[in-house]
Amino acid sequence: MVQDEPKGEVVAKGDATPREKKPNVFARIALFIRQVFAELRKVVTPTRQELVKFTLVVLGFVIVMMAFVYGLDVLFVWVTTVVFGVPGGA
C-alpha cells in the first residue's frame, strides 16, 4: 500500500509483483474503508439553484422520452391494424 503524496490518499500499489503476499482480509477492509472516506471527502453538494436546474432537466427529459415512446406505441398500433385488420371488424 502506498500513500499518495499530494492529497495523502491511500492507494493500492500499482507495480505489485505476482509473488508479493496480499494483505490479510482485515487490512484490505481497512484500506477499502479509508478509500471510501477519501472519496466521500471529494463529494460536492449542489446549491439549491443547481438542484432545481438539474431536476427540471431530468423532468424535461422524462417528458420527452414519454412522448417519444407514446408516439412509437401509436405508430405500432396503427401499423398492426393496417397489416392484420381490426379483429371482429367487417
N, C-alpha and C positions, 0 to 999 in steps of 0.2 A: 504494500500500500504506500502511496506517495501523497504528500500534501502539496497541493497546487500553490505555487508561490504568490501570485498576485492577490488572490482573494482568500487564501487559506482553506480552500475546499479540499476535501479528502476524495481522492480518485483511485481507482484500481490501476496498478502498474501495467503499462501497455506492452513492455518488452519482456514479459514473463516467459521463461523457458518452460518447455513441456514437463521437465522433470522437477520443476520447483514445486514444493509442497504447498497445497492450498491451505488457507487459514481454516481453523475449525468453524463449526456452524455458528457458534456464538459470536466470533469475530466478524463473520460475514453478516450476521443480523445487525450487529452494532454499526458496521460500515454502511449497510443499507439505510438504517435509521438516520445516521449522520448525513447521508446524501439526500434523504427526503427533507430533512430540516434545511439543508443548504438550498435546495430547490424552492422550498416554501418561502425562504427569505427573498427570493427573486420576484415573487408574485406582486404585481401592482394592481391595486383595486381601482376600478374605473370611477371617474367622477359621475355625479348624477346626470349631467348633460350627456356624457358619453354613453351611459347606461340607457338613457331614453332613446338616444340615436340608434344604438345597436338593437334595441328592442323593436323600434319602428322598422328598421331594415329587415329584421327577421320576419316580422309580421307581414311586411310587404312581399317578401319572397314567398312566404307560405301562401298568401292570397294568389299570387301569380301562378304558382305551381298548381294550386287547386283549380284555377280557371283552365289551365292547360290540360290537366287530367280530365276535367269535366268535358272539355271540347273533344278530346280523344274518345271519351266514352260515347258522346252523342254521335260522333262520326262512325264509330264501330257499330253502334245500334242501327244507324241508317244503312251502312253497307250490308250488314247481315239481313236487314229487312228487304233490301233490294235483291240480294242474291238468293235468299231462301224463301221470301214471301212472308206474309203475315199468317201465323197459324190460325186455322179455322176461318180464314177470310175467303172471299169469293175470287 
